[in-house]
Amino acid sequence: MSVFLLHQLLRQAAAAHPDGLAVSGDGGALTYRSLDERSDRLAAFLRGRGLRPGDRVGLLVRKTPGAIVSIYGVLKAGGVYVPLDPSAPPARLGYIIRD
């Protein structure tokens, strides 16, 4: 049985269907190629800022194509994303961040 990480499956989809629609919603739409390339740039930025494998990255973002770029970027950099709901009460967000 082969095991693939989520971001490896994105790379495969980008190679097979580069101009196919990967995600759309508020904020626009992205092809597989664009999603792969943008998340690569974010991953490089995060590694350049010192992100190490296993580091947690809180993502306080609305459900947009940009949020998907952020998730893949963190994963490609070796990090673990922690979703933070923008509509959650501040006390709840503070608890999650401290934890």
matplotlib code that plots the C-alpha trace (Angstrom):
import matplotlib.pyplot as plt

x = [0.0, 1.3, 1.0, 0.9, 0.9, -1.9, 0.5, 2.0, -1.4, -1.7, 1.6, 0.3, -3.0, -1.0, 1.2, -1.8, -4.3, -2.3, -5.1, -7.9, -10.0, -8.7, -10.7, -13.1, -15.1, -15.1, -11.8, -11.6, -10.5, -7.2, -6.0, -4.0, -0.9, -1.5, -2.4, 0.8, 3.0, 1.5, 1.8, 5.4, 6.2, 4.5, 6.4, 9.7, 8.8, 7.9, 11.1, 13.0, 11.4, 12.6, 9.6, 10.9, 9.2, 6.5, 6.1, 2.5, 1.1, -2.2, -4.3, -7.0, -8.5, -11.9, -12.8, -11.4, -9.0, -6.3, -6.9, -6.3, -3.0, -2.1, -2.9, -0.8, 2.0, 2.3, 2.2, 4.8, 7.1, 6.8, 4.5, 1.2, -1.6, -4.0, -7.3, -8.6, -12.1, -12.4, -15.9, -14.8, -14.9, -11.6, -11.3, -11.6, -8.9, -6.6, -7.0, -6.2, -3.1, -1.8, -2.4]
y = [0.0, 3.4, 6.3, 9.8, 13.1, 15.5, 18.0, 15.1, 14.5, 18.1, 17.9, 14.8, 16.7, 19.7, 17.6, 15.7, 18.6, 21.9, 24.1, 22.2, 24.1, 23.1, 25.5, 28.4, 30.5, 34.0, 35.6, 33.9, 30.6, 28.7, 26.1, 23.1, 24.7, 28.0, 26.4, 24.3, 27.2, 29.7, 27.1, 26.4, 30.1, 30.3, 27.1, 28.7, 31.9, 29.9, 27.9, 31.1, 32.5, 29.5, 27.1, 23.6, 20.3, 19.7, 23.4, 24.5, 27.4, 29.0, 29.9, 32.5, 32.8, 32.7, 29.9, 31.2, 29.9, 31.8, 29.7, 26.5, 28.0, 28.7, 25.1, 23.6, 26.0, 25.0, 21.3, 21.7, 23.5, 20.6, 22.3, 21.4, 23.9, 24.7, 26.1, 29.1, 30.1, 33.9, 33.8, 32.0, 34.0, 35.6, 33.5, 30.3, 31.5, 32.5, 29.0, 27.3, 29.5, 29.0, 25.2]
z = [0.0, -1.0, 1.4, 0.1, 2.0, 1.2, -0.5, -2.6, -4.0, -4.9, -6.8, -8.7, -9.6, -10.7, -13.0, -14.4, -14.7, -14.4, -15.8, -14.1, -11.4, -8.0, -5.8, -6.1, -3.8, -2.3, -3.3, -6.7, -8.2, -8.5, -10.9, -9.7, -11.1, -9.4, -6.1, -6.2, -7.2, -4.6, -1.8, -2.8, -2.4, 1.0, 2.1, 1.1, 2.9, 6.1, 6.0, 5.5, 8.6, 10.6, 10.4, 11.3, 10.7, 13.2, 14.2, 14.6, 12.6, 13.5, 10.6, 11.4, 7.9, 6.3, 4.0, 0.7, -1.9, -0.1, 3.0, 0.9, -0.3, 3.4, 4.4, 1.7, 2.2, 5.9, 5.0, 2.3, 4.8, 7.1, 9.6, 11.1, 10.6, 13.4, 12.1, 14.1, 13.4, 12.9, 14.4, 17.6, 20.9, 21.7, 24.9, 22.9, 20.4, 23.3, 24.8, 21.5, 20.9, 24.5, 24.2]

ax = plt.figure().add_subplot(projection="3d")
ax.plot(x, y, z, "-o")
ax.set_aspect("equal")
plt.show()
